[in-house]
Amino acid sequence: MAQTIPKKTHPFQAFLRRFIQQVALRSKQHNQAAWILETTGSPDAASLKGDLDAEVRLLFNSAATYKKLLLWDKDPHLADPLLRRQLSVLLRAFKQNQIAPALVKEIAQKEAALAQSYANFRPELDNKKLSENDLRELLKKENNPAKRQRAWAASKEIGSKLAPQILELVKLRNTAAKKLGYPDYFQMQLDLQEVDSKWLLQMLEELGVSSDKAYGRALGTIHDSLCQRFQVPVSELGPWAWSDPFCQEDPLDSHGLDELVKNTDIEKASVSFYEKMGIDVKPILARSDMYERPGKNQHAFCIHMDREGDIRTLNNINSSLKWLEVVMHELGHAVYELGFDPKLPWLLREPPHMITTEAMALIAGRQAYQYHPLQVLVGSSAEKNSLFRKADESHQRRQLIFSRWVLVMTAFESELYRDPEQDLNALWWNIVEKYQKIAAPKNRTGCSDWAAKYHIGLAPVYYFSYLLGELFASSIQETLEKLFGSATLSTPKAGKFLQEKLFSPGNRMSWSELVKHVTGAPLSPKAWLKEFAKD
């Protein structure tokens, strides 16, 4: 009887088994320290997170291992698609860490220190410290322009405080990128994220032009309302007139729309919504940190602690439509992570890019402003009908407003890393005026208003993912409509489709391939423009 010769194991497979065991352990420890830091603002947790972050990065620092990976990449005998994809992931992870270990450690510690500063900072107004929720509430309700201007200025105090730390990081990141042959960190990150920089910047510019008329109409409606409310001409309206310190959200009806959630338990409403999709989010919420307190990060996020199912969200809920949207959004990230095929290798139990997980989070967050889904979330009644219509109108404006904000962030970051020595505040306001059409307030020379935005320091070269995620979200809705006759998310059919097509593949393919896998076509702004920028 002929003896079956066992298939020879490729050396890369043996390497993976050893290496992933180390990475998985250190990553879990790092995430545990990060969770403590973000929920407490503890300096000890910041130091520990910095140390563990450096340890994780240094696992990808070996030049000898990187050379082996490059050789295996050329090996025709390594043909298995899952092994090939894992090799691609590792090559990009190792490439960005081929720098001096001392530089790796310095960047990690400075990022941890910056995270601690953000978690603990609270601006002052009239000798009272305010949380981000406090500031937003004031900007929703306050009708006195002078007080609003002082509140808006207070929201920027953190920028002046943290700008030196951020600039140190920008220069260190650029140093690392240049050692690896890139012109700057911005260009490096796009390359390592499998995003073509020319394609990205050109597409964003074209999207801005294509939606310019629609944004102009929305801005005209906003200006008319704000001028009437504050009794000032358009020339005197400034960013202080908006309900969000960065003018990235719709300022109209924001206070009135909160009536929709006045008697709504946001957690329970979210649980019920996802149950209709066939997804149980109760265990996720049980592990999450949902309400604000001193020392806690005010920036909501979702984290998968171990790639084994320990998924959590951090929120700072108050009774507002905004927080219904945010909780739905973060749970969108969570159910994406929950839905990975459990048979996937550890290294591939992640999204191929933030674009794809943002699409799910954004399509989930949209439910809080769309007419019919909102009724599912908060319950319908004759009294709420007019508010449902206003929320739907606000959703249209919000998409146009937010698209402009992403153009600001992406253009600014591109320039920040190209030349961090330039007058960054002047650059910031020039870009704001170009895309958002909002003029800089007086007396901002010498300030660092740009540095008040959390993502610039701690989630760099990320913001474009939101807008590409919105484009993908609109394409997903269009696909659901074609397949099931409705774009409704809260059905078992929609839940099953998303589970099988979007969540389950994890990182077994590139983000651009996954978009085609889900919608049958490459990523395009067509569906989004059709939905939000009709002429």
C-alpha positions, 0 to 999 in steps of 0.5 A: 500500500502506497504511503501518503507523504505529508505535505511539507510545512513552509518555514513561514508557517512555523514562524507564524505560530511562534511569532503570533503567540508573542504578539497576541499576548503583548497586544492584549496586555497593551489594550488592557493598559490602554483601557485603564488609561482611557477610563481613569486618566491614570499616569501609571497607566499612561506609563505602562501603556507607553512601555507595552506599546513600545514592546509591541512595536519592537516585536516588528523591529527585527531587520533579520526577520524583515529580510526573511519575510521579503524572501518568503514574499518571493517564494513561489511555493508559498501559494496559500491565499491566507498565508499570503495575506498574513505575509502582506500584513506582516510586511507592512507592519515590519516595514514601518518599524524598521527604525531605531528601537530608541525612536520606537520607544520615544514615540510610544511614550509621547503618545501615551503622555498625550493620551493622558493629557487629553483624558484629564483636560477640562477647559474653564469658562467663568471659573468653572471646568467644563466637560465636552458634553457641557460645552456642547450643551451650552453651544446648543442652548445659549443665545447670547453671542458673547457667552458663546464666543467665550465658550467656543474659545474655551474649547480651543484652550486644549490646543494651545496646551497640547500643540508642543507635544503634538509637534514633537510627535509629528517631527518624530513620526516624520523622522521615522518615515524619512528613514524608511524612504518616504517623504513624510509620515502622511505619505507613509501611512497611506502607502502602508494602509493600501491607499494610493495618495494621488487617488485619495486626494483627487477623489476627495477634491472631486467629491468636494466640487461635485457636492459644492452646490448642495453644500452651498444651499445647506449653508445658506439655510444654516446662515439664515437661521443663525442670523435670525437666532443671534440677530447678527449679519452673516459677516459677523457669524463665526464658528461660535454660532454652530452647535459643535466647536469644529462646525462639523455637525448640523447646528439647526434644531439640535436642541429641539431634536433631543426631545426625541430621546427625552424618555428613551433609554439609549442602551436599551434602544440600541440593544433592541435595534441590533436584536432585530438584525439578529445580533446580541450586543448586551454582552458588549455593553456589559463590558463597556464604560458608558457614562462620563466622569472626571479623568475619563477620555471624552472621545468615544471608541470601540476596542477589541481587547484580544481578538477572541471576543472581548469587545468593549465601547467607551461612551459618555452618554447624556440624553441627546440624539447625538449620543444615540447616534454615537452609541449606535456608531460604536456598536456598529464597530463592535458587531463588525469585530464580533462577526469575524469568521472564528476560523480566521487566523489571529492576524486576520481577525481585524478589518482590512482598513478602517474604511470598512469598519467605519462604513458599518459604524456610520450606517448604524449611526445614520439610523439615529437621524433617518425618518423610519429607523428613528421610529424603530429606535425611539418609538413613533407617535403623532407628537414626534412626527414633525421632529422625525421630519426635522431629523431627516432633513438634518441628516441630509445637511449633516452629511454635507457638513461632515464631508467638508470637515473631512476635507479640512482634516485631510488637507491639513494633515497632508500639509502638517506632515509636509511642513510642520514648521509653517504657520499652522494656525494660519494654514488651519483657518485658510483650509477651513475657509476654503472647504467649510466657508467659515471665516476665522474669528478675530484674535486667533493669531498665535493660537493653536486651534488645529491642535484641539482636535483629538485625531490630529495628535492621537489618530493621525492620517485616519480622518479620510476613512470616515468619508470613504466609509460614508461613501461605502455606507451609501453603496451598502444601502443601495445594495440592500435596496437592490437585493431586498427591496429596502435599505432597512438595516433592522431586519434579519436579512440585512443582518445576515447579509452584512455578517456574511459579506462584510464582517466574516472575511475579516482581513482575508482581502484588501479593503478595495477587494472587500468593497467589491465583494460586498457591493459588486463594484469598486468604491465610488462616490456615486451612491453618496452623491445621489443620496445627499448632493442632488442638484 
